[in-house]
Amino acid sequence: MVKKMIQLIVASLLEQLPPDKVKQAVDMALDKIEDMVAASDNKLDDMLILPLIKKVIREPFGIEDNDEE
């Protein structure tokens, strides 16, 4: 019951956020994931995960990587 209430509250809060703020928050979360993947010793995940994030999440939803150099 508490879990359901939290889900409803979070969903309600997300509905009230402007789309640009949602994209900014998702970009920040993806940046953290990309940094963790890039920092790992495993280079296979660099070849798999990083392109997937770009092709499956960033490009279809129009979430630019604002920290790219």
C-alpha positions as CSV (number, residue, x, y, z in Angstrom):
1,M,0.0,0.0,0.0
2,V,2.8,2.4,0.9
3,K,4.6,1.5,-2.3
4,K,1.6,2.3,-4.4
5,M,1.1,5.6,-2.6
6,I,4.8,6.6,-3.3
7,Q,4.4,5.6,-7.0
8,L,1.2,7.8,-7.3
9,I,3.0,10.7,-5.6
10,V,6.0,10.4,-7.9
11,A,3.9,10.1,-11.0
12,S,1.9,13.1,-10.0
13,L,5.0,15.2,-9.4
14,L,6.5,14.1,-12.8
15,E,3.3,15.1,-14.6
16,Q,3.8,18.6,-13.2
17,L,7.4,19.0,-14.4
18,P,8.0,20.9,-17.7
19,P,9.4,18.6,-20.4
20,D,12.7,20.5,-20.5
21,K,13.3,19.8,-16.8
22,V,12.5,16.1,-17.3
23,K,15.0,15.9,-20.2
24,Q,17.6,17.7,-18.0
25,A,17.1,15.2,-15.2
26,V,17.2,12.2,-17.5
27,D,20.4,13.6,-19.1
28,M,22.0,13.9,-15.7
29,A,21.1,10.4,-14.8
30,L,22.4,9.0,-18.1
31,D,25.6,11.0,-17.7
32,K,26.2,9.3,-14.3
33,I,25.6,5.9,-15.9
34,E,27.8,6.7,-18.9
35,D,30.6,7.9,-16.5
36,M,30.4,4.7,-14.5
37,V,30.5,2.5,-17.6
38,A,33.4,4.5,-19.0
39,A,35.3,4.3,-15.7
40,S,35.0,0.5,-15.4
41,D,37.9,-1.7,-16.4
42,N,35.6,-3.7,-18.7
43,K,35.8,-2.3,-22.2
44,L,33.1,-4.6,-23.5
45,D,30.4,-2.6,-21.7
46,D,31.9,0.5,-23.4
47,M,31.2,-1.0,-26.8
48,L,27.7,-2.3,-25.8
49,I,26.1,0.0,-23.2
50,L,27.2,3.4,-24.4
51,P,25.9,3.0,-27.9
52,L,22.7,1.5,-26.6
53,I,22.1,4.5,-24.4
54,K,22.6,6.8,-27.3
55,K,20.5,4.8,-29.9
56,V,17.7,3.5,-27.6
57,I,17.3,6.4,-25.2
58,R,18.9,9.7,-26.2
59,E,18.2,9.8,-29.9
60,P,14.5,8.6,-29.9
61,F,13.6,10.8,-27.0
62,G,15.6,13.8,-28.1
63,I,17.8,13.9,-24.9
64,E,21.0,15.6,-26.0
65,D,24.3,14.8,-24.2
66,N,24.9,18.3,-23.0
67,D,28.3,17.5,-21.5
68,E,29.9,16.2,-24.8
69,E,33.1,17.9,-25.8
